[in-house]
C-alpha cells in the first residue's frame, strides 16, 4: 500500500469512527447527569463518587409480575427517537446470590422491557438477555463470564433489539442475542439501569460507569 492509499484508508477509518453521533453521556462522577429519575428510590442504597455510581443490590424483582425492585434508574429516550439507537454502560460487580443482577434495559413499564445484564445463574456469573411483555418473560441467552467487569450495549433497530457485551479489558464486542421489541401502545420507551435480587444479609454494591447513548452512523 503506497502513501496515498494509506492516507485514504486513514481518512476512511476516521470518518467511520466519527459517524457515530453521541447523543448523551454520563460518567456518574460525583453526581448524576440531567434527566435521570428513580423509581422506588431508596436514597440510602445509592451513592456517587469519583469512581462512578454505586448501588446496593437489594432484594426485589423486575422479572415477572413481582415488580418491586428498588432504585430503578430511568431516563428519557432522545426526542425525536431515531430509527437506530445504541446505549451502553460498564458494570463492575461480584454477585454471589442466585439471580443477583445489574441490568441495562429498554423499558416501557415494569411489565414491558428488554434487559441485558450481569447476573448470577446457578453458581456462574453470566450475561443474561431477556424479554418481558405483560409480565410474561422469555430468556434469550445465558453466557458465562470470566471477568467481574463487563460493558453492556443494547442496539435498537426498528422493531428489533440486539444485545452485545465486552468482557474485562476486551475491546471487541460479542453478540449476546436479539429479539423483537415488546408492544405497549401509547407509551414511549425509556433507558434504564436496574439492580435487584440481592441477598438481604449480604451487602453488595455494584458500580456503573461510562453510560453513553449514540446514534450509529450510516
C-alpha positions as CSV (number, residue, x, y, z in Angstrom):
1,X,0.0,0.0,0.0
2,X,1.6,3.3,-1.1
3,X,1.4,6.6,0.9
4,X,-1.6,7.9,-1.0
5,X,-3.6,4.7,-0.3
6,X,-2.6,4.8,3.4
7,X,-3.8,8.4,3.6
8,X,-7.2,7.5,2.0
9,X,-7.5,4.5,4.3
10,X,-6.9,6.6,7.5
11,X,-9.4,9.2,6.3
12,X,-12.0,6.4,5.8
13,X,-11.3,5.0,9.3
14,X,-11.6,8.4,10.8
15,X,-14.9,9.1,9.1
16,X,-16.3,5.8,10.2
17,X,-15.3,6.4,13.8
18,X,-16.8,9.9,13.7
19,X,-20.0,8.7,12.1
20,X,-21.5,7.6,15.4
21,X,-23.2,10.6,17.0
22,X,-23.1,10.9,20.8
23,X,-26.5,12.0,22.0
24,X,-25.8,11.7,25.7
25,X,-23.1,10.5,28.1
26,X,-22.6,10.3,31.8
27,X,-19.6,9.0,33.7
28,X,-21.6,9.4,37.0
29,X,-18.6,11.2,38.6
30,X,-19.7,12.9,41.8
31,X,-23.3,13.5,40.5
32,X,-26.0,12.1,38.2
33,X,-26.3,13.9,34.9
34,X,-29.5,15.7,33.9
35,X,-32.9,13.9,33.3
36,X,-32.3,10.8,35.4
37,X,-35.1,9.8,37.7
38,X,-35.6,7.0,40.3
39,X,-38.5,4.5,40.6
40,X,-39.0,3.2,44.1
41,X,-35.9,5.1,45.3
42,X,-34.1,4.1,48.4
43,X,-31.7,7.0,48.9
44,X,-29.6,5.1,51.5
45,X,-28.8,2.4,48.9
46,X,-27.1,4.5,46.2
47,X,-24.2,7.0,46.0
48,X,-22.0,8.7,43.5
49,X,-18.3,9.3,43.8
50,X,-15.2,9.9,41.6
51,X,-15.4,6.2,40.8
52,X,-19.0,6.3,39.4
53,X,-22.5,5.4,40.5
54,X,-22.7,2.7,43.2
55,X,-25.9,1.0,44.0
56,X,-26.6,-1.6,46.7
57,X,-28.3,-4.6,45.2
58,X,-31.3,-5.1,47.4
59,X,-34.0,-7.9,47.5
60,X,-36.8,-7.4,45.0
61,X,-37.5,-8.3,41.4
62,X,-38.4,-6.9,38.0
63,X,-38.6,-10.2,36.1
64,X,-42.2,-11.3,36.1
65,X,-45.2,-9.8,38.0
66,X,-43.4,-9.0,41.3
67,X,-42.2,-5.6,40.1
68,X,-40.9,-4.3,43.4
69,X,-37.2,-3.7,42.8
70,X,-35.9,-0.5,44.4
71,X,-33.7,2.1,42.7
72,X,-34.7,1.5,39.2
73,X,-32.9,4.3,37.3
74,X,-34.7,5.8,34.3
75,X,-34.1,8.5,31.6
76,X,-36.0,9.5,28.5
77,X,-35.0,8.4,25.1
78,X,-33.9,11.1,22.6
79,X,-36.6,13.2,21.0
80,X,-37.2,12.6,18.2
81,X,-36.4,8.9,18.5
82,X,-34.0,7.8,15.7
83,X,-34.7,4.6,13.9
84,X,-31.4,3.2,15.2
85,X,-30.1,3.9,18.7
86,X,-27.4,2.3,20.8
87,X,-26.8,2.8,24.5
88,X,-24.1,1.2,26.7
89,X,-22.7,1.1,30.2
90,X,-19.8,-0.5,32.1
91,X,-20.8,-2.7,35.1
92,X,-18.5,-4.0,37.9
93,X,-19.8,-6.4,40.5
94,X,-19.1,-9.8,42.0
95,X,-22.6,-11.3,42.7
96,X,-23.0,-14.3,44.9
97,X,-26.8,-14.7,45.3
98,X,-28.9,-16.6,42.8
99,X,-30.2,-14.1,40.2
100,X,-28.4,-11.1,41.7
101,X,-28.1,-8.8,38.8
102,X,-27.2,-5.4,37.3
103,X,-29.1,-4.7,34.0
104,X,-29.2,-2.3,31.1
105,X,-32.8,-2.2,29.9
106,X,-35.1,-0.8,27.2
107,X,-38.0,0.0,29.4
108,X,-41.7,0.8,28.8
109,X,-43.1,0.0,32.2
110,X,-42.4,-2.7,34.9
111,X,-44.1,-5.3,32.8
112,X,-42.6,-4.4,29.4
113,X,-38.9,-4.3,28.7
114,X,-35.8,-6.0,27.2
115,X,-32.9,-6.4,29.6
116,X,-29.2,-7.3,29.2
117,X,-27.2,-7.7,32.4
118,X,-24.5,-9.3,34.5
119,X,-26.3,-12.0,36.7
120,X,-25.5,-14.9,38.9
121,X,-27.2,-18.0,37.5
122,X,-26.7,-21.4,39.1
123,X,-23.3,-20.5,40.6
124,X,-21.9,-18.8,37.4
125,X,-21.7,-15.1,36.8
126,X,-23.2,-14.7,33.3
127,X,-24.5,-12.4,30.7
128,X,-28.3,-12.7,30.5
129,X,-30.6,-11.2,27.9
130,X,-34.3,-11.4,28.4
131,X,-37.6,-10.0,27.0
132,X,-40.7,-9.2,29.0
133,X,-44.2,-8.3,27.8
134,X,-47.3,-8.1,30.0
135,X,-45.1,-9.6,32.8
136,X,-44.5,-12.7,30.7
137,X,-40.8,-13.4,30.5
138,X,-38.6,-15.1,27.9
139,X,-34.8,-15.6,28.4
140,X,-33.0,-15.0,25.1
141,X,-29.5,-16.2,26.2
142,X,-27.3,-17.0,29.2
143,X,-23.5,-16.8,28.6
144,X,-21.0,-17.5,31.4
145,X,-18.5,-14.7,32.1
146,X,-14.9,-14.9,33.4
147,X,-14.5,-11.2,34.5
148,X,-16.2,-9.1,37.1
149,X,-16.3,-6.1,34.8
150,X,-18.3,-6.1,31.6
151,X,-19.5,-3.4,29.2
152,X,-23.1,-3.9,28.1
153,X,-24.8,-2.5,25.0
154,X,-28.3,-2.6,23.6
155,X,-28.8,-1.6,20.0
156,X,-32.3,-0.8,18.7
157,X,-33.0,-1.1,15.0
158,X,-36.6,-0.5,14.0
159,X,-38.7,-3.1,15.9
160,X,-35.7,-5.3,16.8
161,X,-33.2,-5.0,19.7
162,X,-29.7,-6.6,19.8
163,X,-27.6,-7.2,22.9
164,X,-23.8,-7.1,22.9
165,X,-21.0,-7.1,25.5
166,X,-17.3,-6.7,26.1
167,X,-15.7,-8.7,28.9
168,X,-12.9,-7.3,31.1
169,X,-10.4,-5.3,29.1
170,X,-11.5,-6.6,25.7
171,X,-12.3,-4.0,23.0
172,X,-14.2,-6.4,20.8
173,X,-18.0,-6.7,21.0
174,X,-19.6,-10.1,21.4
175,X,-23.1,-10.6,20.2
176,X,-25.4,-11.9,23.0
177,X,-28.7,-12.2,21.2
178,X,-31.6,-10.3,19.7
179,X,-35.4,-10.2,19.8
180,X,-38.4,-8.1,18.8
181,X,-39.5,-5.2,20.9
182,X,-42.4,-5.6,23.4
183,X,-45.6,-3.8,22.4
184,X,-47.2,-1.2,24.7
185,X,-49.3,1.2,22.7
186,X,-49.0,4.9,23.5
187,X,-46.0,4.6,25.9
188,X,-42.6,6.0,25.0
189,X,-39.7,3.7,25.9
190,X,-37.1,4.9,28.4
191,X,-33.5,3.8,29.0
192,X,-33.0,2.1,32.4
193,X,-30.4,0.7,34.8
194,X,-31.7,-1.9,37.2
195,X,-30.3,-3.6,40.3
196,X,-32.1,-6.4,42.1
197,X,-32.4,-9.9,43.6
198,X,-29.7,-9.2,46.2
199,X,-29.5,-11.3,49.3
200,X,-30.8,-9.4,52.4
201,X,-28.0,-10.5,54.6
202,X,-25.2,-9.6,52.1
203,X,-24.2,-6.0,51.3
204,X,-23.1,-5.9,47.6
205,X,-22.6,-2.5,45.9
206,X,-22.4,-2.7,42.1
207,X,-20.7,0.1,40.2
208,X,-21.7,1.5,36.8
209,X,-19.8,4.0,34.7
210,X,-19.5,5.3,31.2
211,X,-23.1,5.5,30.2
212,X,-23.3,6.5,26.6
213,X,-26.2,7.0,24.1
214,X,-25.3,7.1,20.4
215,X,-26.9,7.3,17.0
216,X,-25.0,4.9,14.8
217,X,-23.8,6.3,11.6
218,X,-24.8,5.1,8.1
